[in-house]
Amino acid sequence: MLSAQQLEAYITQNLACEYIKVLGDDGTHFESVIVSNAFVGKSMLQQHQLVYSALGDRMRSEIHALSMKTYTPEQWSKLSA
C-alpha cells in the first residue's frame, strides 16, 4: 500500500516543487496541492500532465485516483496572502 509521503517523494524526484502536500488514507486515493515553477505559462491540463509524467507508470498501477490542485509560485503566494 502506498503512503502519502511516498507519493510526495515520487513526484519530487521528477518535478521540482516549491511546495507539495499529499493527503490520502486508503493507499490508493489521494489529494494533493503542488506548487512548481514548471507550471509557469502552462494550462491546468498541461500542469497535470507534468505531474502524471513525474509519476510515470505508477498512475496505472499503484495509484487509483489523484486529485490535484496545481499552482505557480506566484498564484500560490496570492492564495496564501
N, CA, C and O atoms as a GROMACS GRO file, in nm:
protein
  324
    1MET      N    1   0.084  -0.118   0.000
    1MET     CA    2   0.000   0.000   0.000
    1MET      C    3   0.089   0.125   0.000
    1MET      O    4   0.189   0.131   0.072
    2LEU      N    5   0.053   0.222  -0.079
    2LEU     CA    6   0.129   0.345  -0.097
    2LEU      C    7   0.089   0.448   0.008
    2LEU      O    8  -0.030   0.464   0.036
    3SER      N    9   0.186   0.516   0.066
    3SER     CA   10   0.156   0.622   0.163
    3SER      C   11   0.161   0.758   0.092
    3SER      O   12   0.218   0.772  -0.016
    4ALA      N   13   0.100   0.857   0.156
    4ALA     CA   14   0.103   0.993   0.102
    4ALA      C   15   0.246   1.044   0.092
    4ALA      O   16   0.281   1.113  -0.003
    5GLN      N   17   0.328   1.010   0.190
    5GLN     CA   18   0.468   1.054   0.190
    5GLN      C   19   0.545   0.991   0.073
    5GLN      O   20   0.629   1.057   0.012
    6GLN      N   21   0.517   0.865   0.043
    6GLN     CA   22   0.583   0.800  -0.071
    6GLN      C   23   0.542   0.868  -0.201
    6GLN      O   24   0.625   0.889  -0.290
    7LEU      N   25   0.415   0.901  -0.212
    7LEU     CA   26   0.367   0.968  -0.333
    7LEU      C   27   0.433   1.105  -0.349
    7LEU      O   28   0.472   1.142  -0.459
    8GLU      N   29   0.446   1.180  -0.239
    8GLU     CA   30   0.517   1.308  -0.244
    8GLU      C   31   0.659   1.288  -0.296
    8GLU      O   32   0.706   1.363  -0.381
    9ALA      N   33   0.726   1.185  -0.244
    9ALA     CA   34   0.863   1.158  -0.286
    9ALA      C   35   0.870   1.122  -0.434
    9ALA      O   36   0.961   1.167  -0.504
   10TYR      N   37   0.777   1.042  -0.483
   10TYR     CA   38   0.775   1.005  -0.624
   10TYR      C   39   0.764   1.130  -0.712
   10TYR      O   40   0.833   1.143  -0.812
   11ILE      N   41   0.675   1.223  -0.672
   11ILE     CA   42   0.655   1.344  -0.752
   11ILE      C   43   0.781   1.431  -0.749
   11ILE      O   44   0.827   1.477  -0.853
   12THR      N   45   0.836   1.454  -0.629
   12THR     CA   46   0.950   1.546  -0.617
   12THR      C   47   1.079   1.489  -0.676
   12THR      O   48   1.172   1.565  -0.702
   13GLN      N   49   1.086   1.358  -0.698
   13GLN     CA   50   1.204   1.300  -0.764
   13GLN      C   51   1.213   1.346  -0.909
   13GLN      O   52   1.322   1.354  -0.965
   14ASN      N   53   1.098   1.375  -0.970
   14ASN     CA   54   1.095   1.407  -1.113
   14ASN      C   55   1.035   1.543  -1.147
   14ASN      O   56   1.024   1.579  -1.264
   15LEU      N   57   0.996   1.619  -1.044
   15LEU     CA   58   0.938   1.750  -1.067
   15LEU      C   59   0.981   1.841  -0.951
   15LEU      O   60   0.952   1.812  -0.835
   16ALA      N   61   1.050   1.950  -0.985
   16ALA     CA   62   1.095   2.044  -0.881
   16ALA      C   63   0.973   2.117  -0.826
   16ALA      O   64   0.901   2.184  -0.899
   17CYS      N   65   0.951   2.103  -0.695
   17CYS     CA   66   0.834   2.163  -0.631
   17CYS      C   67   0.878   2.263  -0.525
   17CYS      O   68   0.968   2.234  -0.445
   18GLU      N   69   0.816   2.379  -0.524
   18GLU     CA   70   0.840   2.476  -0.418
   18GLU      C   71   0.761   2.437  -0.293
   18GLU      O   72   0.802   2.465  -0.181
   19TYR      N   73   0.646   2.371  -0.316
   19TYR     CA   74   0.563   2.323  -0.206
   19TYR      C   75   0.485   2.203  -0.257
   19TYR      O   76   0.441   2.201  -0.372
   20ILE      N   77   0.468   2.104  -0.172
   20ILE     CA   78   0.386   1.989  -0.207
   20ILE      C   79   0.326   1.932  -0.080
   20ILE      O   80   0.393   1.919   0.022
   21LYS      N   81   0.199   1.898  -0.088
   21LYS     CA   82   0.131   1.831   0.022
   21LYS      C   83   0.037   1.729  -0.038
   21LYS      O   84  -0.048   1.762  -0.120
   22VAL      N   85   0.054   1.604   0.003
   22VAL     CA   86  -0.033   1.496  -0.044
   22VAL      C   87  -0.103   1.436   0.077
   22VAL      O   88  -0.040   1.407   0.179
   23LEU      N   89  -0.232   1.418   0.065
   23LEU     CA   90  -0.312   1.354   0.169
   23LEU      C   91  -0.379   1.232   0.110
   23LEU      O   92  -0.417   1.231  -0.007
   24GLY      N   93  -0.393   1.129   0.191
   24GLY     CA   94  -0.463   1.008   0.150
   24GLY      C   95  -0.460   0.910   0.263
   24GLY      O   96  -0.362   0.901   0.336
   25ASP      N   97  -0.569   0.837   0.279
   25ASP     CA   98  -0.573   0.746   0.393
   25ASP      C   99  -0.602   0.600   0.358
   25ASP      O  100  -0.603   0.514   0.446
   26ASP      N  101  -0.627   0.573   0.230
   26ASP     CA  102  -0.656   0.434   0.196
   26ASP      C  103  -0.551   0.368   0.107
   26ASP      O  104  -0.565   0.252   0.070
   27GLY      N  105  -0.445   0.442   0.072
   27GLY     CA  106  -0.336   0.385  -0.005
   27GLY      C  107  -0.354   0.386  -0.155
   27GLY      O  108  -0.261   0.350  -0.229
   28THR      N  109  -0.472   0.427  -0.204
   28THR     CA  110  -0.493   0.432  -0.349
   28THR      C  111  -0.559   0.562  -0.395
   28THR      O  112  -0.549   0.596  -0.513
   29HIS      N  113  -0.625   0.634  -0.306
   29HIS     CA  114  -0.692   0.760  -0.339
   29HIS      C  115  -0.620   0.873  -0.265
   29HIS      O  116  -0.602   0.868  -0.144
   30PHE      N  117  -0.581   0.976  -0.341
   30PHE     CA  118  -0.501   1.084  -0.283
   30PHE      C  119  -0.550   1.220  -0.330
   30PHE      O  120  -0.608   1.234  -0.438
   31GLU      N  121  -0.526   1.322  -0.247
   31GLU     CA  122  -0.549   1.462  -0.280
   31GLU      C  123  -0.416   1.534  -0.266
   31GLU      O  124  -0.339   1.505  -0.175
   32SER      N  125  -0.390   1.630  -0.354
   32SER     CA  126  -0.260   1.697  -0.348
   32SER      C  127  -0.271   1.845  -0.382
   32SER      O  128  -0.360   1.889  -0.455
   33VAL      N  129  -0.177   1.920  -0.327
   33VAL     CA  130  -0.152   2.059  -0.365
   33VAL      C  131  -0.005   2.063  -0.406
   33VAL      O  132   0.083   2.025  -0.329
   34ILE      N  133   0.020   2.111  -0.528
   34ILE     CA  134   0.156   2.112  -0.581
   34ILE      C  135   0.186   2.250  -0.638
   34ILE      O  136   0.111   2.301  -0.721
   35VAL      N  137   0.296   2.308  -0.593
   35VAL     CA  138   0.341   2.439  -0.641
   35VAL      C  139   0.476   2.420  -0.707
   35VAL      O  140   0.570   2.368  -0.646
   36SER      N  141   0.486   2.464  -0.834
   36SER     CA  142   0.611   2.444  -0.908
   36SER      C  143   0.632   2.554  -1.011
   36SER      O  144   0.536   2.600  -1.074
   37ASN      N  145   0.756   2.596  -1.027
   37ASN     CA  146   0.791   2.689  -1.134
   37ASN      C  147   0.769   2.627  -1.272
   37ASN      O  148   0.752   2.698  -1.370
   38ALA      N  149   0.770   2.494  -1.278
   38ALA     CA  150   0.749   2.425  -1.406
   38ALA      C  151   0.610   2.451  -1.462
   38ALA      O  152   0.585   2.427  -1.580
   39PHE      N  153   0.517   2.499  -1.377
   39PHE     CA  154   0.380   2.524  -1.421
   39PHE      C  155   0.361   2.661  -1.486
   39PHE      O  156   0.256   2.688  -1.545
   40VAL      N  157   0.461   2.747  -1.475
   40VAL     CA  158   0.450   2.884  -1.529
   40VAL      C  159   0.425   2.877  -1.680
   40VAL      O  160   0.496   2.810  -1.753
   41GLY      N  161   0.321   2.949  -1.725
   41GLY     CA  162   0.289   2.957  -1.867
   41GLY      C  163   0.217   2.835  -1.922
   41GLY      O  164   0.196   2.825  -2.043
   42LYS      N  165   0.178   2.742  -1.834
   42LYS     CA  166   0.112   2.620  -1.879
   42LYS      C  167  -0.035   2.621  -1.834
   42LYS      O  168  -0.069   2.676  -1.730
   43SER      N  169  -0.119   2.559  -1.914
   43SER     CA  170  -0.260   2.544  -1.877
   43SER      C  171  -0.271   2.443  -1.763
   43SER      O  172  -0.176   2.370  -1.734
   44MET      N  173  -0.388   2.439  -1.699
   44MET     CA  174  -0.409   2.342  -1.592
   44MET      C  175  -0.388   2.199  -1.643
   44MET      O  176  -0.329   2.116  -1.574
   45LEU      N  177  -0.437   2.171  -1.762
   45LEU     CA  178  -0.420   2.038  -1.820
   45LEU      C  179  -0.271   2.005  -1.837
   45LEU      O  180  -0.228   1.895  -1.804
   46GLN      N  181  -0.194   2.100  -1.889
   46GLN     CA  182  -0.051   2.077  -1.906
   46GLN      C  183   0.019   2.060  -1.772
   46GLN      O  184   0.112   1.979  -1.761
   47GLN      N  185  -0.024   2.133  -1.670
   47GLN     CA  186   0.033   2.118  -1.536
   47GLN      C  187   0.007   1.977  -1.483
   47GLN      O  188   0.097   1.914  -1.428
   48HIS      N  189  -0.115   1.930  -1.498
   48HIS     CA  190  -0.149   1.795  -1.451
   48HIS      C  191  -0.071   1.690  -1.529
   48HIS      O  192  -0.029   1.589  -1.473
   49GLN      N  193  -0.053   1.713  -1.658
   49GLN     CA  194   0.025   1.620  -1.739
   49GLN      C  195   0.170   1.612  -1.690
   49GLN      O  196   0.230   1.504  -1.693
   50LEU      N  197   0.226   1.723  -1.645
   50LEU     CA  198   0.361   1.722  -1.589
   50LEU      C  199   0.367   1.634  -1.464
   50LEU      O  200   0.463   1.559  -1.445
   51VAL      N  201   0.265   1.643  -1.380
   51VAL     CA  202   0.262   1.560  -1.259
   51VAL      C  203   0.247   1.413  -1.298
   51VAL      O  204   0.318   1.328  -1.244
   52TYR      N  205   0.156   1.382  -1.390
   52TYR     CA  206   0.140   1.244  -1.435
   52TYR      C  207   0.270   1.190  -1.494
   52TYR      O  208   0.306   1.074  -1.471
   53SER      N  209   0.338   1.274  -1.569
   53SER     CA  210   0.466   1.233  -1.626
   53SER      C  211   0.568   1.204  -1.517
   53SER      O  212   0.645   1.108  -1.527
   54ALA      N  213   0.568   1.286  -1.412
   54ALA     CA  214   0.660   1.263  -1.300
   54ALA      C  215   0.632   1.130  -1.230
   54ALA      O  216   0.724   1.067  -1.177
   55LEU      N  217   0.506   1.089  -1.231
   55LEU     CA  218   0.469   0.963  -1.165
   55LEU      C  219   0.489   0.841  -1.254
   55LEU      O  220   0.501   0.729  -1.205
   56GLY      N  221   0.494   0.862  -1.384
   56GLY     CA  222   0.517   0.751  -1.477
   56GLY      C  223   0.409   0.644  -1.466
   56GLY      O  224   0.291   0.675  -1.455
   57ASP      N  225   0.451   0.519  -1.470
   57ASP     CA  226   0.358   0.406  -1.469
   57ASP      C  227   0.287   0.386  -1.336
   57ASP      O  228   0.194   0.305  -1.328
   58ARG      N  229   0.328   0.457  -1.233
   58ARG     CA  230   0.263   0.441  -1.102
   58ARG      C  231   0.115   0.479  -1.109
   58ARG      O  232   0.034   0.426  -1.033
   59MET      N  233   0.079   0.571  -1.198
   59MET     CA  234  -0.062   0.609  -1.212
   59MET      C  235  -0.145   0.493  -1.264
   59MET      O  236  -0.266   0.488  -1.241
   60ARG      N  237  -0.084   0.402  -1.332
   60ARG     CA  238  -0.157   0.286  -1.385
   60ARG      C  239  -0.161   0.170  -1.287
   60ARG      O  240  -0.249   0.085  -1.295
   61SER      N  241  -0.066   0.167  -1.196
   61SER     CA  242  -0.056   0.050  -1.109
   61SER      C  243  -0.084   0.080  -0.962
   61SER      O  244  -0.177   0.023  -0.905
   62GLU      N  245  -0.007   0.168  -0.900
   62GLU     CA  246  -0.017   0.190  -0.756
   62GLU      C  247  -0.124   0.290  -0.714
   62GLU      O  248  -0.178   0.280  -0.604
   63ILE      N  249  -0.156   0.385  -0.801
   63ILE     CA  250  -0.244   0.495  -0.765
   63ILE      C  251  -0.376   0.481  -0.842
   63ILE      O  252  -0.376   0.477  -0.965
   64HIS      N  253  -0.484   0.474  -0.769
   64HIS     CA  254  -0.615   0.462  -0.835
   64HIS      C  255  -0.670   0.601  -0.871
   64HIS      O  256  -0.724   0.620  -0.980
   65ALA      N  257  -0.655   0.696  -0.780
   65ALA     CA  258  -0.708   0.831  -0.804
   65ALA      C  259  -0.620   0.935  -0.737
   65ALA      O  260  -0.577   0.918  -0.623
   66LEU      N  261  -0.593   1.042  -0.810
   66LEU     CA  262  -0.514   1.153  -0.758
   66LEU      C  263  -0.582   1.284  -0.795
   66LEU      O  264  -0.586   1.322  -0.912
   67SER      N  265  -0.636   1.351  -0.695
   67SER     CA  266  -0.694   1.484  -0.713
   67SER      C  267  -0.582   1.586  -0.696
   67SER      O  268  -0.508   1.581  -0.598
   68MET      N  269  -0.570   1.678  -0.792
   68MET     CA  270  -0.459   1.774  -0.788
   68MET      C  271  -0.510   1.917  -0.792
   68MET      O  272  -0.602   1.950  -0.867
   69LYS      N  273  -0.447   2.001  -0.712
   69LYS     CA  274  -0.458   2.145  -0.724
   69LYS      C  275  -0.316   2.192  -0.751
   69LYS      O  276  -0.228   2.178  -0.666
   70THR      N  277  -0.294   2.247  -0.870
   70THR     CA  278  -0.160   2.288  -0.910
   70THR      C  279  -0.154   2.439  -0.923
   70THR      O  280  -0.248   2.503  -0.971
   71TYR      N  281  -0.042   2.496  -0.877
   71TYR     CA  282  -0.024   2.640  -0.878
   71TYR      C  283   0.120   2.676  -0.914
   71TYR      O  284   0.213   2.601  -0.887
   72THR      N  285   0.134   2.793  -0.976
   72THR     CA  286   0.267   2.852  -0.992
   72THR      C  287   0.300   2.917  -0.857
   72THR      O  288   0.210   2.942  -0.778
   73PRO      N  289   0.427   2.944  -0.830
   73PRO     CA  290   0.460   3.013  -0.705
   73PRO      C  291   0.388   3.147  -0.690
   73PRO      O  292   0.348   3.183  -0.579
   74GLU      N  293   0.370   3.220  -0.800
   74GLU     CA  294   0.301   3.349  -0.794
   74GLU      C  295   0.154   3.330  -0.754
   74GLU      O  296   0.103   3.402  -0.669
   75GLN      N  297   0.088   3.232  -0.815
   75GLN     CA  298  -0.051   3.203  -0.779
   75GLN      C  299  -0.062   3.162  -0.634
   75GLN      O  300  -0.152   3.206  -0.563
   76TRP      N  301   0.031   3.078  -0.589
   76TRP     CA  302   0.030   3.028  -0.452
   76TRP      C  303   0.050   3.141  -0.352
   76TRP      O  304  -0.016   3.144  -0.248
   77SER      N  305   0.140   3.235  -0.382
   77SER     CA  306   0.166   3.345  -0.289
   77SER      C  307   0.042   3.433  -0.276
   77SER      O  308   0.017   3.487  -0.168
   78LYS      N  309  -0.034   3.449  -0.382
   78LYS     CA  310  -0.158   3.528  -0.375
   78LYS      C  311  -0.264   3.456  -0.291
   78LYS      O  312  -0.342   3.521  -0.220
   79LEU      N  313  -0.268   3.324  -0.299
   79LEU     CA  314  -0.365   3.247  -0.221
   79LEU      C  315  -0.332   3.248  -0.072
   79LEU      O  316  -0.422   3.253   0.012
   80SER      N  317  -0.205   3.244  -0.041
   80SER     CA  318  -0.164   3.234   0.100
   80SER      C  319  -0.142   3.370   0.165
   80SER      O  320  -0.101   3.378   0.280
   81ALA      N  321  -0.170   3.478   0.091
   81ALA     CA  322  -0.151   3.613   0.147
   81ALA      C  323  -0.272   3.654   0.229
   81ALA      O  324  -0.274   3.764   0.284
   0.00000   0.00000   0.00000
